[in-house]
Amino acid sequence: MSDFIHLHNHSHYSLQDAACTIEALVNAAVKNEMHAVALTDHGVLYGAPEFYKRAKKAGIKPIIGMEAYIVIDGTRFDKKGDEPDYGAKKKHYNHLVLLAKNLTGYKNLIKLTTIGHTEGFYYRPRIDFETLTKYSEGLI
């Protein structure tokens, strides 16, 4: 078994960002003799159930995560700065990879993606530091 594992992978559930299927990701981990692999799609957990089942069946430890869009200036409620202006665009968010280390972490990932979509959505499902702090237990 390899000591190296990938902790930042996108699947076709990261719309317009990746084409890799869950099956291909798990097969690549098996082929490269990895004992674990992570799935960290952009702002969503759509692929988590399929990923978990396929990885377990293949004898690979599934690490469920998400690449969150986190607001760096302001809160998730702000609606500024991400509009397409066809010029110099300043992003008011960053990407942050979050990994669940246990069931509590997984539940907090679900809460974060839900809040990102229901409260923070502005071109992307965004969260802020307040939300991340509140739901950080069990996360790496």
N, C-alpha and C positions, 0 to 999 in steps of 0.2 A: 504494500500500500504506500502511496505517495504521502509525504508530510505536507505537501502544498495543496491548498484548496482555494477555489475561487469564491470570494465573498461579495462580489458585485457583478451580478448577471441580470440582463434584461431578457424578457421573452417577447413573443408576439403580443402579449398583453400590454406592453409599453407601446401604445399606438404611435405609429410613425417614427419609432425609434429603434426597433429591433425586429428581426424576422425569425429568430430562433424559436423553435417550439419547445414546449416542456419536455417532450420525448427526446428531442435532440440534445437538450441540455443534460438530462440524466444519462443518456447514452454516452455523451462525451466524458462525463465524470467516470463512468464505468470503464470506458476505453483507456482513460489516463490513470486508472487505478487510484482514484481519489476516494477517501472514506467518507467525505461529506462535500456538499456544495450548497451555495445559497442562491435564492431567487430574490432580487431586489428591483422589481418593476417600478416605474415612475409613478408615484402617488397612489398606487392601487395594489390590491391583494387578490385580483381576479383569478390569478393562476395558482394561488396557494393550495387549494384542495387537490387539484390535479397533480401539482408538483409533489406534495406530501405523499400521496398514494403511489405515484410512479417511483419516487426515490426509495421509499421503504421496500417496495416490491423488488427493486434492483439491489438492495442491500447497502444503499447509500444513506447517510444521515442527512435529512433535509433541514436546512437552516432557512427559516422564513423571515423575510425582511421587506423593506420598502425604501426606495430612494425618495425621500420627502422633499417637497418644495417648501422651504422655510423662509418666511418674510424676515428681512434683516433691518428694514427701516419702517417702523410702524407695527400695525397689527394685521391679522388675517382679514379684517373687515375693510381695510383700505383698498380703494379702487383707483390706483394711480400707477403710472410708470411702466406698465407692461404693454401699453397700446402699441400696435404697429405704427411707427412714424416714418418709416422708409428712410430714416437718417441714422444718426448715432443713437443707439438704443441703450439705455441704462436699465439693467435688471434690478429690481428691488426684492430679489429673493436669491437664495442659494440652494444648492442640492446638499442633502445630508442623508447618508446611508444609515438606516436604523435596522438592527437585527434583534429578533426575539430570542432571549435566552431561556425562556420558560413559557408556561401557559399564560401567566400574567402579562408577560411581554407581548404575546400574540394578541391577547384581548386588547391591550393598549394600542397596538398597531391598528387593529380594527377601528378603535375609537378615533385615532388620529386621522385615518383615511376618511372616515365618515365626516368628521368635523371639517376636514379639508374640502370635501365636496359640498357640504351643506352650508357652511358658514364662510369659508375662505375662498371659494371658487371664483377666480377672476382670470380667465384664460387657462389656468391650471388649478389643481386642488391644493391650495396653500395652507400651511399652518404657521403659527408664530411661537415665539419662545415661551409665552405664557401657557399655551396649550401643551407644548412639548414638556415643560416642567411638570405640569399637572399629571400627565400620562407617561412618565418616563420609567416607572418601575418595571423591571424585567427586560429593559432594553439595553443594548450595547450600541 
